[in-house]
């Protein structure tokens, strides 16, 4: 995803990565959007929100305000991480 290798991902030493059940749909949708990032010559710009509804529909996930904000928070974190890698 985004030209990054899995080995580049931050490591969680000595603890498992746990996703609260209340966030499962948000995380599932975010992961499914993995090929829906917009990029430009300057780099990755963010998720293609035109695809969000179609992906959610395929997964039978209703996009609530909470899920939408969760997607935006994760997107912002990824963009921050990408900028830090430069």
N, C-alpha and C positions, 0 to 999 in steps of 0.2 A: 504494500500500500504506500503510495506517495513516494515510491522509489527508495523506501527504507527497508532494511532487512529486519527480521524478527530479532536478531542478535543485537540490534541497535536500541531495542526497547528498554526502558528503565527496569531494573531488577528489583524485586521485593525480597530482600534477604530475610531468611529465617521466619517468614510468615506467608501463609497462603494468600492468594488474591481472592477475597470474598466479595461477592456482589449481593447486597441485600435484596430479598425477594421483591420488595417494593420498587426496586430500580431495574428489575430484570427486563421488562419490556423496553425501557429506555436504552439499556445497554445492548440488547438484541438488535434494536432498530439502528443504533449507531454503528454497530459492527457490520450490519447488512448494507449500510451506506458506504462501506469501505472503498468502493470503486466510483463513488459519485462526488469526487472532489474537483473543484474548479481550479485550474492553474493558469498562469500567465508567464510571460518571459521573466518576470521578477520572482516567480515562485508560486507556491500554493496560496490561494486566496480564501478558500473555505468550501463548505459543502454546497452542492447544487440543490437548493431547496425545491426546485421544480421536480426533482426526482423523489423527494421525501414522501409525499403522499402516495405515490405509486408503490414504493418499497413497503411502506406501512400497510397498504392494502393487501399486498401479496402475503405479508406475514400476519394478516388479520389483527393488526394493532391499531387501535383508535388513538389518534394524535390529540392528546389532551394538552391543556396549557402546561401542565407539569412535565409531561414527556417532551414537549417542544423546548422548554427551558433547559431540561436536562441535556438534550442534544446540543443546544447552543453552548452550554457550559463545557461539555466534553470537546466540542469543536474548538472553543477558545483555548483550552488547555493544550490540545494538539498543536494549534498554531503557535502558541508560546514555546512549546518544546522544539518545534521545527526551527523557529528563529534562534533559539539558544544553541542549536547545533551548527549554525553557520559560523 
